[in-house]
Amino acid sequence: MSHRVPFASEGLSADAVSQRLREFARQDADAVRDIGFARRFFAAPDVSAIAAEAYGMFAHAGRVSSYPGLPQPPGIRQMQRELQQWALDLLEAPTGTTARLTSGGTESVILALRACLQSMEPADGVPEIVAAWSAHPCIDKAAALLGARLIRVPVGPDHRADLAAMAAAITPQTRMLYISFPSYAYGLEDDVVAFGALARERGLWLHVDACMSGFLAPFQRMNGEAIPPCGLNVPGVSSMSADFHKHGYAAKGASVLLLADESAQAIDFVYSDHPLPTMATETLAGTAPGAPFASAWAVMRYLGVDGYRRLAHDLSAARRAFVDAINAVPGFAVLGDPLFSLVVVTSPCHDMKIVHQRMAGRGWFTLAVTEPPGLHLNIGAGDVALAGRFAADLKAAGETV
């Protein structure tokens, strides 16, 4: 059993506390200073400073709530409203779409499933969700919490959701199809248009997990990149999740859930059988922090369309540089044709578990992919200069396996 540290009877001065915080921050920065890909979703020091300043200014602010008697501060209300409108605009949502602010992709997915189950005809038995094997485990968590059964279907040869296989897995109990744009596992986007048509044909709810691309893809399109459609403007899509704290570069955790208008009220939580006035909340949290959304608002106003387009341009240049460099290393290849920030490195001849260990020893933070064996990279807008070193280290790691 570890030794307990007793809580001090006397407080520190404000200066002493600040000094300790700076020491902790310096330790954290030093720990990852020389590790490739350690700074995830990093735009630039000035952007991080804006995000932190806004977060601190609203550290004690709660999100505007419909709970009676709570203060309704006009500043945080306006920031929330503008974030919702910006999300609807950037994600090309049709008129009538509702935007709900959440703490992250997991909460968004839980609420999307709740809306699905609340608004659709009850299943004759346990309701089912059909998802590709590549789907993020947040859908497992949502299913477990809401009493649904998740049916995972093998991906196709291209490692994307297999339309025919998922269609074959649909049963009378199926209520939701879940796809990714892109999948976190492989960084490859599922065919939203095709799945939208399937959802309409079968009368099912279709959720698109766009947490990794929601605030990247719009600016890539503006830059002339061929990014397929993915949102509620695609017929058959019922809901979509996107994270401000990823390529929106806000502080964690700030996300948005888009819902077709007729289903939006299905996720409200309303309880009146208790001594106080009726409690009504739009998301899971009763006391929901406003600081992450102040951060998101500040970063978005600071960068504007031009700033985000520059970051999207730089990230795409970095991804292309990594793809080209990796594919030029004998014995290694990039999985598929990734469009966003995630790249998976595979090999037909090397033991990728050992390669993963070797690359970690050379200062690279990657995740180990189990099937197919590989390395999972999350590339940032400022990483283009790292491509050559990564390829050289990958070559060396392969030679030593």
NORDAFEN-V455092 format. One record per residue. N is the residue number from 1. BURIAL is + if it has 9 or more other ideal C-beta (glycine too) atoms within 8 Angstrom, else -. D_LAST is the distance of its C-alpha to the last C-alpha in Angstrom with 2 decimals. Layout:
# NORDAFEN-V455092
n={N	N}
burial={BURIAL	BURIAL}
d_last={D_LAST	D_LAST}
This chain:
# NORDAFEN-V455092
n={1	2	3	4	5	6	7	8	9	10	11	12	13	14	15	16	17	18	19	20	21	22	23	24	25	26	27	28	29	30	31	32	33	34	35	36	37	38	39	40	41	42	43	44	45	46	47	48	49	50	51	52	53	54	55	56	57	58	59	60	61	62	63	64	65	66	67	68	69	70	71	72	73	74	75	76	77	78	79	80	81	82	83	84	85	86	87	88	89	90	91	92	93	94	95	96	97	98	99	100	101	102	103	104	105	106	107	108	109	110	111	112	113	114	115	116	117	118	119	120	121	122	123	124	125	126	127	128	129	130	131	132	133	134	135	136	137	138	139	140	141	142	143	144	145	146	147	148	149	150	151	152	153	154	155	156	157	158	159	160	161	162	163	164	165	166	167	168	169	170	171	172	173	174	175	176	177	178	179	180	181	182	183	184	185	186	187	188	189	190	191	192	193	194	195	196	197	198	199	200	201	202	203	204	205	206	207	208	209	210	211	212	213	214	215	216	217	218	219	220	221	222	223	224	225	226	227	228	229	230	231	232	233	234	235	236	237	238	239	240	241	242	243	244	245	246	247	248	249	250	251	252	253	254	255	256	257	258	259	260	261	262	263	264	265	266	267	268	269	270	271	272	273	274	275	276	277	278	279	280	281	282	283	284	285	286	287	288	289	290	291	292	293	294	295	296	297	298	299	300	301	302	303	304	305	306	307	308	309	310	311	312	313	314	315	316	317	318	319	320	321	322	323	324	325	326	327	328	329	330	331	332	333	334	335	336	337	338	339	340	341	342	343	344	345	346	347	348	349	350	351	352	353	354	355	356	357	358	359	360	361	362	363	364	365	366	367	368	369	370	371	372	373	374	375	376	377	378	379	380	381	382	383	384	385	386	387	388	389	390	391	392	393	394	395	396	397	398	399	400	401}
burial={-	-	-	-	-	-	-	-	-	-	-	-	-	-	-	-	+	-	-	+	-	-	-	-	-	-	-	-	-	-	-	+	-	-	+	+	+	-	-	-	-	+	+	-	-	-	+	+	-	+	+	+	+	+	+	-	-	+	-	-	+	+	+	+	+	-	+	-	-	-	-	-	-	-	-	+	+	-	+	+	-	+	+	+	+	+	+	+	-	-	+	+	+	-	-	-	+	+	+	+	+	+	+	+	+	+	+	+	+	+	+	+	+	+	+	+	+	+	-	-	-	-	+	-	-	-	+	+	+	+	+	+	-	+	+	+	-	+	+	-	+	+	+	-	-	+	-	+	+	+	+	-	+	-	+	+	-	-	+	+	+	+	+	-	+	+	+	-	+	+	-	-	+	+	+	+	+	+	+	+	+	+	+	+	+	+	+	+	+	+	+	+	+	-	+	+	+	+	+	+	-	+	-	+	+	+	+	+	+	+	+	+	+	+	+	+	+	+	+	+	+	+	+	-	-	-	+	-	-	+	+	+	-	+	-	+	+	+	+	+	+	+	+	+	+	+	+	+	+	+	+	-	-	+	+	+	+	+	+	+	-	-	+	+	-	+	+	-	+	-	-	-	-	-	-	-	-	-	+	+	+	+	+	+	-	-	-	+	+	+	+	+	+	+	+	+	+	+	+	+	-	+	+	-	-	-	+	+	+	-	+	+	+	+	+	+	+	+	+	-	+	+	+	+	+	+	+	-	+	-	-	+	+	+	+	+	-	+	+	+	+	+	+	+	+	+	+	-	-	+	-	+	-	+	+	+	-	+	+	+	-	+	-	+	-	+	-	+	+	-	-	-	+	+	+	+	+	-	+	+	+	+	+	+	-	+	+	-	-	+	+	-	+	+	+	+	+	+	-	-	+}
d_last={39.55	38.89	41.80	43.86	44.81	48.48	49.64	51.52	55.27	55.59	53.87	52.33	53.87	52.58	51.28	49.44	47.83	46.79	45.31	43.24	42.04	41.03	39.11	37.25	36.52	35.31	32.99	31.49	31.19	29.62	27.02	25.60	26.78	23.47	21.38	20.84	22.62	24.25	27.71	28.11	31.18	32.24	34.82	36.10	37.69	41.17	40.36	38.92	42.04	44.34	42.60	42.88	46.49	47.59	45.86	47.64	50.98	50.89	49.15	52.19	52.95	52.70	52.34	55.71	56.60	59.40	60.03	63.71	64.68	61.40	61.70	60.85	59.78	60.31	57.46	54.61	56.41	56.42	52.75	51.86	54.12	52.72	49.09	50.09	51.88	49.04	46.59	49.05	49.49	45.87	44.76	47.71	49.22	52.48	55.76	56.12	52.50	52.21	49.59	48.86	46.99	44.49	42.03	38.91	37.48	37.69	41.40	42.00	40.52	42.53	45.65	44.99	44.77	47.90	49.72	48.69	49.93	53.05	54.15	53.43	55.36	54.25	52.09	53.69	51.31	48.05	47.11	43.77	41.20	39.02	35.71	32.44	29.43	28.03	31.05	30.72	31.57	34.67	36.43	35.65	37.27	40.23	40.75	40.69	43.17	45.55	45.65	44.00	41.58	38.38	37.36	33.79	33.30	30.07	29.24	29.82	27.42	27.33	26.28	29.72	32.56	33.99	37.73	38.88	36.88	38.12	41.63	41.52	40.59	43.73	46.44	49.91	48.38	45.93	46.91	43.91	41.16	38.32	36.09	33.83	34.01	31.06	29.19	27.27	24.45	23.84	26.01	28.00	31.77	33.84	36.98	39.67	42.53	41.82	41.46	44.58	46.49	45.27	46.29	49.71	50.19	49.47	51.10	47.98	46.71	43.68	41.63	39.24	36.60	36.36	35.34	32.41	34.60	38.20	38.79	36.42	37.42	41.10	40.39	37.89	40.76	43.12	40.79	41.04	37.75	38.07	37.40	38.81	41.56	40.60	43.48	46.86	48.27	46.48	48.92	47.86	45.75	47.29	45.15	42.33	40.39	39.16	38.04	39.71	37.16	34.25	35.10	38.66	37.28	39.74	39.31	38.20	39.54	41.46	41.27	43.76	44.63	46.67	48.97	51.46	54.84	56.30	53.54	53.36	55.94	54.22	51.75	54.41	54.88	58.62	60.18	63.85	64.67	64.53	66.93	65.70	65.85	63.60	59.94	58.23	54.70	52.67	49.23	47.84	48.58	52.15	51.74	49.29	48.22	49.36	47.22	44.10	46.43	48.21	44.81	44.05	47.53	47.24	43.93	45.18	48.45	46.73	44.35	46.57	45.61	44.94	42.52	40.56	40.51	39.04	36.28	35.61	35.54	33.08	30.76	30.86	30.20	27.14	25.84	26.49	24.78	21.56	21.81	22.43	19.71	17.00	18.40	18.32	14.55	13.48	11.70	12.93	16.47	18.95	20.61	24.24	26.46	26.69	29.99	29.73	27.41	24.68	21.67	18.91	15.63	14.29	12.13	13.28	10.18	7.07	7.13	8.99	9.74	6.54	6.85	10.39	10.07	8.38	11.15	13.67	13.09	13.84	16.99	16.68	18.52	17.36	18.09	15.83	17.43	17.74	19.23	17.87	14.51	14.11	14.83	18.55	20.01	23.64	24.75	27.93	30.78	29.91	26.20	26.59	25.85	22.39	21.08	20.22	18.36	16.38	15.42	14.54	12.32	10.68	10.20	8.83	6.37	5.34	5.67	3.81	0.00}
